[in-house]
């Protein structure tokens, strides 16, 4: 299962309505996570290393990320995170 990391233009962010999505924040930490549904999110701040069986993914401010349903991973929050998110 692959994590998809993209860079979206401001017009794409607006067209998708991302700025109206809820915001999630997290301090520096490390935790296990399982995605029971797909998540899409736009990182507004922070840096995360997501460890999966397929390898590690570095996610930074400005990244638009799609986490697939069924993914098991470990989140290592290196710098405090603030992101817009949507499940489903």
N, C-alpha and C positions, 0 to 999 in steps of 0.2 A: 504494500500500500504506500503510495507516494504522496507526499505533501507537495502541493503546488504553490509556488511563490511567484508573484507577478508584481510589476510596477504599473499602476493605473494612472492615467492622466486625470487632471481635475475634471475634465468634461465627462470621463467615464465614471468617476466617483459620484458626480452630480446625477448622471443618467441612471445609475443604479440605486440612488437614494440612500447611499451608505451613511451620510451624515445624520440621517434620522434614526439609524440603528442605535440600540442601547450601547452604553459604554461600560467596559470592565477594566478594573485596575488591579494590580498585584505588586506587592513589594518583592524584593530580592528573596528568593526561596527556591526550593526544589520539591517536586511532587509527582506522583504517578497520575496518569489520566487515561481514560477510555472514552472514545467518541461513539456514543450510541446513535448519533445522527451526524450528518455532515455539518461542519461549521465553516463559515466564511468570515474573515475579519480583516480589518485595516488597522495596522499598528500606527498609532499616533506618536507614541513615545516608547523608549525602552529597547532592550535586547534580550533575546531568548535563544537558548540552545534546546532544540527538541530532539531527544534521543529515541530512535526507532530501531526495529530489527534490521531495517534496510540501510541504516546509517544515521548520521546526525545532520540536522538542518539548523542553520543560523538564520534567525529572523530579526529584522531591524526596523526602526522607524521608517515609515513610507511603504513597507511591504504589504501587499494584499495576499492573504494566505487562505487556501482551501485545504481543510483537514478532512480526509475521507471517513465515512461511516465505518465503524469497526476497528479503527486505528487504536492500538495500545502504545503508549509512549511515556516518556519521562520529560517533564518540563523543568528546565533549569533557567530561572529568571536571573539574568546577570545584571541587568539594569531595570529599575522599576518600569512596569508596563502600563500603558493606557491604550485601549483599542476599542473600535466599534466592532460589534459582532452580530451574527445572525445564524441560528440553527435551522436545519431543514432544507 
